[in-house]
Amino acid sequence: MIARDTVPVKTAQGASEEGSAVVLLMPRYPTFAGRLVGKLLHRSTHIRVKLDDLGSAVWRLIDGTRSIQQIGEEIQSSFGAAAEPVPPRLVEFLNILIRNKFIRLTESCEVKSVE
């Protein structure tokens, strides 16, 4: 169980807006050797991850001050039934962001539940 007041904080540096969508940049080669081979082959060093409307809205709400509970409530009020079920979807999305080092949590490293 996770405290409702846990606050996610962005750690990703490569986020941009593309129309109404947020685009995150993820390193293609996590190791030095991989980056070196990528440069030798003239490959892009990052993979672009384009978020859907819901993911983009969550990303914009992660500001280092809003708790997970507050983010869930704002998503619920903005998207209504289209976001249902909010708690498990939000938990899964936050876990993906944590695993890919786009965010960190102030109290815990893994989101278990917001209920």
Secondary structure as a PSIPRED ss2 file (coil, helix, strand):
# PSIPRED VFORMAT (PSIPRED V4.0)

   1 M C   1.000  0.000  0.000
   2 I C   1.000  0.000  0.000
   3 A C   1.000  0.000  0.000
   4 R C   1.000  0.000  0.000
   5 D C   1.000  0.000  0.000
   6 T C   1.000  0.000  0.000
   7 V C   1.000  0.000  0.000
   8 P E   0.000  0.000  1.000
   9 V E   0.000  0.000  1.000
  10 K E   0.000  0.000  1.000
  11 T C   1.000  0.000  0.000
  12 A C   1.000  0.000  0.000
  13 Q C   1.000  0.000  0.000
  14 G C   1.000  0.000  0.000
  15 A E   0.000  0.000  1.000
  16 S E   0.000  0.000  1.000
  17 E E   0.000  0.000  1.000
  18 E E   0.000  0.000  1.000
  19 G C   1.000  0.000  0.000
  20 S C   1.000  0.000  0.000
  21 A E   0.000  0.000  1.000
  22 V E   0.000  0.000  1.000
  23 V E   0.000  0.000  1.000
  24 L E   0.000  0.000  1.000
  25 L E   0.000  0.000  1.000
  26 M E   0.000  0.000  1.000
  27 P E   0.000  0.000  1.000
  28 R C   1.000  0.000  0.000
  29 Y C   1.000  0.000  0.000
  30 P C   1.000  0.000  0.000
  31 T C   1.000  0.000  0.000
  32 F H   0.000  1.000  0.000
  33 A H   0.000  1.000  0.000
  34 G H   0.000  1.000  0.000
  35 R H   0.000  1.000  0.000
  36 L H   0.000  1.000  0.000
  37 V H   0.000  1.000  0.000
  38 G H   0.000  1.000  0.000
  39 K H   0.000  1.000  0.000
  40 L H   0.000  1.000  0.000
  41 L C   1.000  0.000  0.000
  42 H C   1.000  0.000  0.000
  43 R C   1.000  0.000  0.000
  44 S C   1.000  0.000  0.000
  45 T C   1.000  0.000  0.000
  46 H E   0.000  0.000  1.000
  47 I E   0.000  0.000  1.000
  48 R E   0.000  0.000  1.000
  49 V E   0.000  0.000  1.000
  50 K E   0.000  0.000  1.000
  51 L C   1.000  0.000  0.000
  52 D C   1.000  0.000  0.000
  53 D H   0.000  1.000  0.000
  54 L H   0.000  1.000  0.000
  55 G H   0.000  1.000  0.000
  56 S H   0.000  1.000  0.000
  57 A H   0.000  1.000  0.000
  58 V H   0.000  1.000  0.000
  59 W H   0.000  1.000  0.000
  60 R H   0.000  1.000  0.000
  61 L H   0.000  1.000  0.000
  62 I C   1.000  0.000  0.000
  63 D C   1.000  0.000  0.000
  64 G C   1.000  0.000  0.000
  65 T C   1.000  0.000  0.000
  66 R C   1.000  0.000  0.000
  67 S C   1.000  0.000  0.000
  68 I H   0.000  1.000  0.000
  69 Q H   0.000  1.000  0.000
  70 Q H   0.000  1.000  0.000
  71 I H   0.000  1.000  0.000
  72 G H   0.000  1.000  0.000
  73 E H   0.000  1.000  0.000
  74 E H   0.000  1.000  0.000
  75 I H   0.000  1.000  0.000
  76 Q H   0.000  1.000  0.000
  77 S H   0.000  1.000  0.000
  78 S H   0.000  1.000  0.000
  79 F H   0.000  1.000  0.000
  80 G H   0.000  1.000  0.000
  81 A H   0.000  1.000  0.000
  82 A H   0.000  1.000  0.000
  83 A H   0.000  1.000  0.000
  84 E C   1.000  0.000  0.000
  85 P C   1.000  0.000  0.000
  86 V H   0.000  1.000  0.000
  87 P H   0.000  1.000  0.000
  88 P H   0.000  1.000  0.000
  89 R H   0.000  1.000  0.000
  90 L H   0.000  1.000  0.000
  91 V H   0.000  1.000  0.000
  92 E H   0.000  1.000  0.000
  93 F H   0.000  1.000  0.000
  94 L H   0.000  1.000  0.000
  95 N H   0.000  1.000  0.000
  96 I H   0.000  1.000  0.000
  97 L H   0.000  1.000  0.000
  98 I H   0.000  1.000  0.000
  99 R H   0.000  1.000  0.000
 100 N C   1.000  0.000  0.000
 101 K C   1.000  0.000  0.000
 102 F C   1.000  0.000  0.000
 103 I E   0.000  0.000  1.000
 104 R E   0.000  0.000  1.000
 105 L E   0.000  0.000  1.000
 106 T C   1.000  0.000  0.000
 107 E C   1.000  0.000  0.000
 108 S C   1.000  0.000  0.000
 109 C C   1.000  0.000  0.000
 110 E C   1.000  0.000  0.000
 111 V C   1.000  0.000  0.000
 112 K C   1.000  0.000  0.000
 113 S C   1.000  0.000  0.000
 114 V C   1.000  0.000  0.000
 115 E C   1.000  0.000  0.000
